[in-house]
Amino acid sequence: MSPARGLARTFDTKRGREKISVAAVAGVDLDVAEGEIVGFLGPNESLAAH
């Protein structure tokens, strides 16, 4: 089993002329067993699999 703790993903974007970072995911903990495939399906149905 492979543990992953405190996973986070941020994206840089603009609000007017101001550049900001937006947290898409923060503080996610996973335990992944050998042979398992893990993916995240976002609200716009985009998939991030690793």
N, C-alpha and C positions, 0 to 999 in steps of 0.2 A: 504494500500500500504506500502511495506517495501522498503525503500531506502538503497542502498549500495553504498558508495562513495570511490573512490581511491583504488579499489581492485588491488592486485598485486600477482604474483606467480613467484617464482624463483626456479631454480634447480641448485644443485651443481654438477659439472663435473670436469674432469681433462683435461688440455692441457699439454701433456707431463707429467712431474712430478708436475706441478703447479696445485693446486686446485682453481677453479674459480666458481663464481656464474653467472648464465645466467638468465636474466629476460625474461620469456615467455610472461607475460602480465603485464602491468603497467598502472595505472591511469584509470581503467575502472569504470564507474558509471552506476548503474542499478536502475530501479524502477520496483519492482515485485509486481503484484497484487495478492490478495488472490486466491489460486487455480491454479496459473500459475506454470509451470515447466520451469526452465531455465537450459540450458546446453551450453557448448562451444565445438565446433568441431574443432580440431586442424588440421594442414596441413597433418599430418599422419593419419587423420581420427580417432583419439582417442577422446573419449568423457569424459568430466568432468561435471557431473550433480549434482546439489544440490537443 
